[in-house]
């Protein structure tokens, strides 16, 4: 709610619904399991519950999104019936179910601790943009990499594709517990990339490859673009 570029962002109206409700519905459409909105403002909780969803208030002082997700999971599932927790950011109202599942599916392999997603960089301007985080990995299959590193630099060098990392994570419950218990790591602090903490601790992250970057909303211009995209989608549902 305190976004400086787009105040009250989670409640921004998109086609008659708050943005957070659109994201909740995209999570439900993925068909993975129950969807819970973790938030730190009663207004978000009220909007979610008005739409028939479930929300839990978490401590605003928590240091990261991962800590917030774990706190919400402990609040709604203290019996630990669910062994995978997927963290879907609240500002991707048009994310496709296939992208969500691409982060979840690597956990079918018991050796994987965390699943995430990336897409090939086709825009030349992004290759050297530190805001486009690069995922460096070795192929496991045609649509999956095992993560070796994440960086704001242009990497790896040499011919071949570069992949932009997208911050959507599916954690084994035990991996999430371990992750939030670890102190920030050296490379995490140097690159300002939280996921490096897991790699430095020896945890395995696998990356599902998707075809495009989900449109996120950070500015009024982004909001207008999402509204226009949804309007086009509704006008041409096929």
C-alpha positions in Angstrom: 0.0 0.0 0.0 3.0 2.3 0.6 4.3 2.1 -2.9 5.8 5.4 -3.8 5.4 5.1 -7.5 1.8 3.8 -7.3 0.2 4.5 -3.9 -2.4 1.9 -2.7 -1.2 -0.4 -5.5 -2.9 -3.7 -4.3 -6.3 -2.0 -4.5 -5.8 -0.4 -7.9 -9.0 -0.9 -9.9 -8.6 -3.2 -13.0 -11.9 -3.9 -14.8 -13.9 -3.4 -11.6 -11.8 -5.5 -9.3 -8.8 -4.7 -7.1 -5.5 -5.8 -8.5 -4.9 -8.2 -5.6 -8.1 -10.0 -6.4 -7.0 -10.5 -10.0 -3.8 -12.0 -8.7 -5.7 -14.3 -6.3 -7.8 -15.5 -9.1 -4.8 -16.3 -11.3 -3.4 -18.3 -8.4 -6.7 -20.2 -8.1 -6.7 -20.9 -11.9 -3.3 -22.6 -11.6 -5.1 -25.4 -9.7 -2.2 -26.2 -7.3 -3.9 -25.7 -4.0 -5.6 -23.2 -1.7 -4.7 -19.5 -2.2 -4.1 -17.2 0.7 -3.2 -13.5 0.5 -0.5 -12.5 2.9 -0.8 -8.8 3.6 0.1 -6.1 6.2 -2.9 -3.8 5.8 -6.5 -4.5 6.9 -7.8 -2.8 3.7 -6.2 -5.5 1.6 -7.6 -8.2 3.8 -11.1 -6.7 3.6 -10.9 -6.5 -0.3 -9.9 -10.1 -0.5 -12.6 -11.3 1.8 -15.2 -9.3 0.0 -14.2 -11.2 -3.1 -14.7 -14.5 -1.3 -11.0 -15.1 -0.7 -8.8 -15.8 2.3 -6.3 -13.3 3.7 -4.0 -13.2 6.7 -2.4 -10.2 8.3 1.3 -10.5 8.8 3.8 -8.3 10.8 4.8 -5.2 8.7 8.3 -5.4 10.3 9.1 -8.7 8.6 12.3 -8.3 6.6 11.4 -10.0 3.3 8.6 -11.5 1.2 9.8 -14.9 2.1 9.4 -14.2 5.8 5.9 -12.9 5.1 5.0 -16.0 3.2 6.3 -18.3 5.9 4.4 -16.4 8.6 1.2 -16.6 6.6 1.7 -20.4 6.1 2.3 -20.9 9.8 -0.9 -18.9 10.6 -3.2 -20.7 8.2 -1.6 -24.2 8.3 -0.1 -24.8 11.7 -0.7 -28.5 11.3 1.7 -28.4 8.2 -0.7 -30.3 6.0 0.9 -28.7 2.9 4.5 -29.4 2.1 4.9 -26.9 -0.7 4.4 -23.1 -0.5 4.3 -21.0 -3.7 5.0 -17.3 -3.4 3.2 -15.3 -6.1 3.8 -11.6 -6.1 0.8 -9.4 -5.7 1.4 -7.2 -8.7 1.1 -9.6 -11.6 -2.6 -9.6 -12.4 -2.3 -11.1 -15.9 0.1 -13.9 -15.0 -0.8 -17.1 -16.8 -1.4 -20.4 -15.0 1.3 -22.0 -17.1 3.9 -19.6 -15.7 2.8 -20.4 -12.1 2.9 -24.1 -12.8 6.3 -23.8 -14.4 7.7 -22.7 -11.0 5.8 -25.5 -9.2 6.6 -28.4 -11.5 10.3 -28.8 -10.7 9.4 -29.9 -7.2 8.2 -33.2 -8.6 11.9 -34.0 -8.4 12.7 -34.7 -4.8 16.2 -33.3 -5.2 14.9 -29.8 -5.8 14.3 -27.4 -2.8 13.0 -24.4 -4.7 11.3 -23.9 -8.1 11.3 -20.6 -10.0 10.9 -19.3 -13.6 12.8 -17.5 -16.3 12.5 -16.5 -19.9 14.9 -16.0 -22.7 16.0 -12.4 -23.2 15.0 -11.3 -26.7 15.2 -7.5 -26.1 18.8 -6.5 -26.7 18.5 -3.6 -24.3 17.9 -6.0 -21.4 21.0 -8.0 -21.9 23.1 -5.4 -20.1 20.4 -4.0 -17.9 21.2 -4.7 -14.2 17.4 -4.4 -13.5 16.9 -7.6 -15.6 18.3 -10.3 -13.3 20.1 -13.1 -15.2 19.6 -16.7 -14.3 22.6 -18.9 -15.1 21.9 -22.6 -15.2 22.7 -25.9 -16.7 20.0 -27.7 -18.7 18.1 -30.5 -16.9 15.6 -30.9 -19.7 14.3 -28.8 -22.7 12.3 -26.5 -20.5 14.2 -26.7 -17.2 17.5 -25.5 -15.8 19.3 -26.2 -12.6 20.3 -22.8 -11.2 24.0 -22.2 -10.8 23.9 -18.5 -10.1 21.8 -15.3 -10.4 23.4 -12.0 -11.3 22.7 -8.4 -12.4 25.7 -8.7 -14.7 25.5 -9.9 -18.3 26.1 -13.6 -17.9 27.1 -16.1 -19.0 29.5 -14.8 -21.7 30.0 -16.4 -25.1 27.4 -17.4 -27.7 24.0 -18.6 -26.6 20.8 -17.4 -24.9 20.6 -15.3 -21.8 17.7 -15.8 -19.4 15.8 -13.2 -17.3 14.8 -14.4 -13.9 11.3 -13.8 -12.7 10.7 -13.7 -9.0 8.1 -16.4 -8.5 9.1 -19.2 -6.1 7.7 -22.5 -5.0 9.4 -23.7 -1.8 9.3 -27.0 -0.1 8.1 -26.2 3.4 11.3 -27.4 4.9 13.3 -25.3 2.5 11.3 -22.2 3.3 11.9 -22.8 7.0 15.6 -23.2 6.4 15.8 -20.2 4.1 14.3 -17.7 6.5 16.5 -19.0 9.4 19.7 -18.2 7.5 21.4 -14.8 7.8 21.8 -12.8 4.6 24.7 -14.2 2.7 27.8 -12.4 1.2 26.7 -12.7 -2.4 23.1 -11.9 -1.6 24.2 -8.6 -0.1 26.6 -7.9 -2.9 24.1 -8.5 -5.7 21.0 -7.5 -3.7 19.4 -10.9 -4.8 17.8 -12.8 -2.0 17.8 -16.2 -3.9 21.6 -16.3 -3.7 21.3 -17.0 0.0 19.7 -20.4 -0.9 22.4 -21.2 -3.4 25.2 -20.3 -1.0 23.7 -22.6 1.6 23.8 -25.5 -0.9 20.1 -25.5 -1.6 19.0 -26.6 -5.1 16.9 -24.2 -7.2 15.5 -25.4 -10.6 14.2 -23.0 -13.2 11.1 -23.6 -15.4 11.4 -21.8 -18.7 8.4 -19.8 -19.9 7.9 -17.9 -23.1 7.5 -14.3 -21.9 7.8 -12.0 -18.9 4.5 -11.6 -17.0 3.5 -7.9 -17.0 3.9 -6.5 -13.5 2.5 -3.2 -12.2 4.8 -0.7 -10.6 3.8 2.7 -12.0 0.6 4.4 -13.3 1.8 3.7 -16.8 2.0 0.0 -16.0 -1.5 0.1 -14.6 -2.9 1.6 -17.8 -1.1 -1.0 -19.9 -2.5 -3.8 -17.8 -6.0 -2.3 -18.0 -5.7 -2.1 -21.8 -4.3 -5.6 -22.1 -7.2 -7.1 -20.0 -9.7 -5.1 -22.1 -8.3 -6.6 -25.2 -8.3 -10.1 -23.7 -11.9 -9.8 -22.6 -12.9 -8.5 -26.1 -11.1 -11.4 -27.8 -11.2 -14.3 -25.3 -10.0 -16.9 -27.9 
